[in-house]
Amino acid sequence: MENAQLKNDPYNLIITGVGGQGNVLASRMVGDMLSQLGFYVTIGETFGASQRGGSVMSHLRISATSTFSPQIPKGRAHMIVALEPTEAIRVLRDYGNPEVSVLCNTRPIQSIGVISGEQAYPALKDIREWVRELSLSSWFIDATEEALKLGNPIFGNIISVGALSATKALPLDRESFESVLSRKMSPDKIPVNLEAFDIGAGMVRE
């Protein structure tokens, strides 16, 4: 870890999405990647009717020196990774600040309220504008579209982890990801997950 640096210590990362998107797995993968580099990582999770497409939010607090409370203080996020567009806005409202960065998947998942006609889902162009106005830097990727090409939309979470690595906000790389994969998944699942990671990283680099 001697060469690994954090832009802020603790570094406050929020990964948010809705139930079924693999939010928790993504947060655990990132946490494990950083832990094996020697960082202290605490993770706190909140679930809102997650099995019914409700909000799921993971707080990761990363430090080179000590452990911190798993709850990020309001207005103190450094990076928000949103697996669903409106969740980016929801989290920015409470945890955003002028220095925050946002990585946002652009594929919407409509709530029951929207499907039933009781609520309106905002236009993606409006969401992009709001995110840009509320953050210092932002990246928008269609992780779900690329995941579908791999055969399952759930790979959008790994694509987003790869994209996060390419932002250089945290010392995440392919080698540490592969190391974590080898401990968590059977050998037959490793190649497609590595491909998903590479696709995400490439989307940000482009």
N, C-alpha and C positions, 0 to 999 in steps of 0.2 A: 504493500500500500504506500510505500515511500513516495512513489511518483504520482499517486492519485491525489487530486485536489478537489475541494468543494468550493463553489462560488460563494456559498453561505454556509455557516455551521451553527445550528442545524439547518440542513436543507429540507424544506417542506414541500413534499410532492403529494398531490391528490390525483388518484385515478378514479374516474367516475363513469358510470354507465347505467344501464338498466338490467334487471334480472335476466339471465340467460346469455349475456355477452361475454362471460368469462372474466369479469372484472377482478374477482378475488384471485384467480389463478395468475393473472397479469401482475397484480401487486406482490404476490408471493414470489414470482419469478424475479422481479426487480429486486425485492428485498434479499433474496438468496444470492443474487449476483453481487450485490454490494457487500453483503455479510462475508462472502468468501474473499473479498478484497481487504477485509479487516475493519470495515465500518460498523458502527453500532446502528442498528435499524430497529425502530419500533413501528408496529403497524396497528392501526385502529380502524375498524370497519363499522359502517352503519348500513342497515338494510331497511328499505321501505317497500313492503309487499313485493319482495324481490322475485318471487316465483310468478307473479302476475305482471311482470314488466315494470315494477316500481324501481325507484332510484336505488342504486348501490354505490357507496362511496368508500374508498379506502384512503386513509391518511398514512403516509410514510414520512417518518422523521429520521433523517440520516445525519450522523455526526462522526467525526474522526476522533472525538475525545470522550464522549459519554452518552448515556441513554437519556431520552427525553420522554415526557408524557406523550402518549400516542395521539392525543387530540391537538390538532393544529389550531392555534388561536385565530379568531376571526380576523380577516384582512391580512393574513401573514403567509399565504401560499407563495411559493416561488415558481412552481410549475403545475399546471393542470393538464392532465391527459384525459380527454373526454371521448369515450367510445360512442357517444350519442350526442348530436349537436346541441339540443336544448339543455342537456345536462351541463354543458360548458357554461351557459348563461346562468343557470341556477347556482352553480358553484362560485362563479365569478362574483355574483351578487353578495355572497357572504364572506368569501375568502380572498377575493381579488384585491389588487393594489396597483399603483402605477408601474411597478417593476415586474409584475407577474408575466410569465410566458404561458402560452396555450398551444397544445397539440390536439387537433380536433378531427375526429372521423366525421365525414360529411353525410353519411347515410342515416336518415331519420328512422326512428322506431316510434310509431304513433301510439299514444296512450288510448285506453278505453274511452276516455272523454272525447278525444279527437275522432276516433272511429265512430262513435255514436252521434257525432255532430254537436255535442255540448260545448266543445272547445275548438279553437282554431290553431293549427300548427303554423308557426311563422315561416315565411319564405327563407330558403337557405341563404339568399343574398343578404337578407336582413341580419341573419345570425352571424354571417361573416363580418358585416359592418360593425355589429355590436361587439363581437370579440375583438376586432382590431382596435376599436375605440377604448376598450376596457383593459387592454394589455400592452406591454412593451413590445412583445414579439409574438407571432403566431404562425402556425403551420396547419394547413388543411389537407387531409388525405382521404381518399375513398378506400379505406381499409376493407370495408365489407365487400366491395366489388372485387377487389383482388383476392379476398378470402374465398369468395364463391368460385373463382377460377381454380382454387386449390381443392374445391369439393365441399367446403363447409364454411358457413359464415362465422363460426366460432373462431376461426383462425385470425379474425380481425383483431383479437386481443394481442396475439403474438406479433402481428404486423405492426401494431401500435407500439409494442415494446422495442421492436427493431427501429422504428421511426424515432422513438425517444432517444435511443442510443446515438443516432445520427445528429441530433440537435446539439450534442456535446455538453448538455447541461449537467450531466452526471458521468462519472467514469464507467460507462457500460460499453462492453464490446462483445463481438461474436464469440470469442474464446471463452469468456466467462459464461455466456449464455449456453454454449454447448456443454460446458462443464456441469451447469445446473440441470440441463436437460437429461444428461446421462444418469443423473441420480434420481430424477423424478419420473422418467418415462421409459417404456420398453424400447429396445433398439429399433423396432420397426416403425416407431412414431417419430424418431429423431430427424430423418431427412426432410419430411414435409414441414416440420416446425422450424428447422434451420432455413428452409426456403422462404417460409413466411417472414422470419426475422430479416432475411436479406432483402426481401421485397420492401418491407417497411423502411429499412435504412436507405434503400435506393430512392424511395419516394421523396424523402426529405433532402437527400443530396442533390437531386435533380432541381 
